[in-house]
Amino acid sequence: MDHGGMDMGDGPSCKISMLWNWYTVNACFLTSSWHVTSNGMFAASCIGVAFLVVLLEALRRLGQDYDALIHANFRRRAAQLQARYTSLPPSGPQDCCGSAAANAPPSYPAQTFLTFRPSPLQQTIRAVIHMLTFGVAYIVMLLAMYFNGYIILSIFLGAGLGKFLCDWRVVKIPLVVVGGQEDDAAKGGVGNENLTFCCN
C-alpha cells in the first residue's frame, strides 16, 4: 500500500510506503517534521538511526552490568555473613562429668538461607534503565516499519556496531599457582622460556 502522495502544503509531498522502497529525498519518518529534503539530510538520518541502535545496545549492556553489580554486592555481603557464621563454635553436648554424651560429635545449626531483594532505589534505577531500553527499541521498530531499505540497513549496521562496542566481554580466570611461583603469563611477561616440565 503506497501513501506516496501525502500533501505537505506548498512544499514537496512526503513519500511514505508500506512496501519495500529505496526512497531518499522527500522521505518522511515518524513525524512530518522529519521530512528529508536533501541527500545530505538523508545520510545524516541513516547515521542517526545507526547510532540510535548503538544506544539501544549500550542501554542493554548498562542494565546487565547494573544487575551484575547488585548481585556482586549481595554475594560480597553473603560471604561476610558466611565467614562470621562459620567462625562460631559448634554447639555440642556439654557434660562436666566426662560422660559418653560429651564425646558425641558436635551439632551445627540448621541450614540458613539469605533472601535477596534490591532496595527501592536500586529497583527504581533498574526500572528507569528498562523503560529507556524499551522506548528506544520501540522507536527503532517504528522506523523499520517504513520499509526503507537504507534505514533498515542502518539498523543492521548499528546493531553490529553496538554489539562490537558495548558487548566486548572481559573474563578473568584465576590461575592455579604451584609452589608460590607465578608464570610469565600471570606476571604479564612474554614467552614461556622459563617453563619446565617434569616427568616421574
Sequence and secondary structure as in RCSB ss.txt:
>XXXX:A:sequence
MDHGGMDMGDGPSCKISMLWNWYTVNACFLTSSWHVTSNGMFAASCIGVAFLVVLLEALRRLGQDYDALIHANFR
RRAAQLQARYTSLPPSGPQDCCGSAAANAPPSYPAQTFLTFRPSPLQQTIRAVIHMLTFGVAYIVMLLAMYFNGY
IILSIFLGAGLGKFLCDWRVVKIPLVVVGGQEDDAAKGGVGNENLTFCCN
>XXXX:A:secstr
 B TTB  TTS  BB BSS B   TTBB SSTT B  SHHHHHHHHHHHHHHHHHHHHHHHHHHHHHHHHHHHHH
HHHHHHHHHHHTS  B    TT  GGGGS  B            HHHHHHHHHHHHHHHHHHHHHHHHHTT BHH
HHHHHHHHHHHHHHHH           STT   HHHHT    TT      
